[in-house]
Amino acid sequence: ELFISRIHAWQEFMQRDKAKLGKEAEIGLYGEIHCLKKILDSGVPARNAVEGWVGPERGIQDFNFGSFALEVKTTTASEGFPAKIMSLEQLDDSSVNPLFLFGCRLETDTRGHSLRELIEVVRDFLRSDRSARVAFERKLLFSGYLLKDEEEYNTSFNVSEENCYLVDEYFPRLTPYTVHSNIVKARYEI
């Protein structure tokens, strides 16, 4: 199963652009890994936590645990909290409820962790669970994070603010059910 999983990861990788992550993708991945670490720290079993991280595998939300989902948005903006929503389905709670939006603000700080260092912290956490570790490496590959580029991700960040919001009827969003039926695709910022 692990071997076949690795083959599928490589097949997926070979179909993607092989350039290193851009700054926006690096920041987004940092937020997702930070959230995964928080989930692991909360006591969720390693395999469940890693398998719940579905964003790299083109999941609608970044984390889906069956009974609830979590979308992670990360910013380095010093004011406001701009969040780019990539589809009408991303904040649609009709198929998974409850749905949460986890906001993470980063600031550049030499006392913080780089993406590479944060990933190493999670790798250390997963050392005792081989299947979780293999799944984590597969998802890093899906996300475009390659070992050959690790040294490129050396900007140190500190998480300066975190917020978690319940996405419900009061949350500002566009979904397939709240827009005209002729609108089939949208990307927007809140």
N, C-alpha and C positions, 0 to 999 in steps of 0.2 A: 504493500500500500504506500509506504514512504517512497519507494523507488518510482512507482508510477506517478505519484504526486510530483516528484521532482522533474520527471519528464514533461508532465503537463505544464509545470512552471516554465521550463525552458522553451517549450513550444509557444507559450503566451509571450514570453520575453522576446523571442525571435521575430514576432510579428509587430513589436513596438519600436518606436524610435529609440536609438541607442545612445543618444546624447545624454550627458549628465543632467541631473535635475536643475531646472532654472530656480532662481531665488524664491519665486512664489510657490513652486512645488516643494522646495526644501522646507519652507516655513509651514506649509500645509501638512507635510509628513511629520515635521517636528510636533505639531499639535496633536496629530493622531497617536504618535508614539507616546507622548506625554499622557494622553488620556488612557492609553493601554496600560501604562505603568500605574496610573492611579487605580485602574480596575484590578490589576494584579495585587497592588498594595492593600486593596480592600478585602482581599481574601478569596476572590473568585478563583477557582482552580485554573491553573495555567492553560491547559488545553482548551477549556471553555472560553477563556478570555481571548486567546489567540484565534480560535475558530470563529468567535463572534466579530472579529475585526474583518469585515467584508469589503471595505472601501477599495483596497487594492485589486480586488477581483471584480471590480465594477459593480459593487453593490449600490443600491439606491442611496442608502445611508452608510456612514462609515462603520457603524457597529450595529449588529442585529442579533439579539439574543432570543428571538422567537416571541417572548412575552413583551419585549419593549425594544426600541431602537434609539440610537444616539447619532446625531449628526454633529461633527466637530468643525468649527470655524475658528481659524487662527488669524490674528492680525498683528502687525507691528506699528499700526497707526497710534500716534500719541493721544489723539482726541477722537471721540466717537468710537463706534465699533462696527465698521463696515463689514458686511458678510456677503460674499458672492454666492448666490444660489444658482446651481447649474441646470436645474430642470424643474418642471412643474411637479414632479413626483417627489423631489427631495424632501420637502416639508409637508408631504401628504400623509396624514395620520389615519387614513381610511383603511389601510391594509395592515398597519401595525400601530397599536395604541397601548400604552402611551409612547409618544415620540418626544425626545428631548433634543434641544440644541445646546451644545456645550461650547461656550466661547472662551477662547484663550488668548490673552494679550501677551506678546513677547517684547522684551526690550534687549538691545544688545548690551551685554555685560560680561566682562572678562572673568567674573567669578561664577558665571553660569556654566552650562554644558553646550557643546556643539551637538549637532545632529548625530554625528559619529559617536560621540561620548554617550549620549542618551541611549542610542541603540545598544551600545556595549553594556550599559547598566541593565537593560532588559534581557540581553543575551545571558548575562551572569545570573539573573533571576531564573531563567529558564534552563540552566545547565542540568538540573536534576530530572527534567522531563524531556526526553529525547523527541517524542512526537510533537510536543508543543514547540520545541526549538526548531525542528525541521519545518513545521508549518509557518513559524515566524520568518524564517529565512526565505521560504517560498513567497510569502506575502511581501517581503522587502523587494524581492526580485520583480514581482508583479508591479510594485509601485515605481519601479525604475531606479531603485537604489542598488548600485553595483559595487562590489568590493574594490574594483579597480579605481573607483572614483572617491572612495572614502576620505582620503586626505583632502579632497576639495571642499568638504563640508566642515570648515573649521571656524565658522562664526559662532561665538558663544552667546547663548541667549539665557535670559532669566524670565520665568513666568511671573509677570507683575500683576496679573488680574485673571480671575476665572469666574465665569458665570454659567449657570445651568438654567435653562428655561424650558418649561413645559410648552410644547407646541400644541395649542388647542384653538378653539374658535376665536379666541381673543388675540392670538399671535398674528402679527402682520405677515402675510404670505400669499402666494398664488399657488393654486392646485388645479388639477384637471376639472374639479367640480366647482371652482369659484371663478373661472374665466369662461368666456364665450366658447361654445363647442367648436367653433372654427379655429380657435387658437390651440395648436397641437404641440408647440414647443416654445419654451421661453427660458431665458437666462436673465437674472435680475439681481439687484443689490438692495439689501435692507440695512 
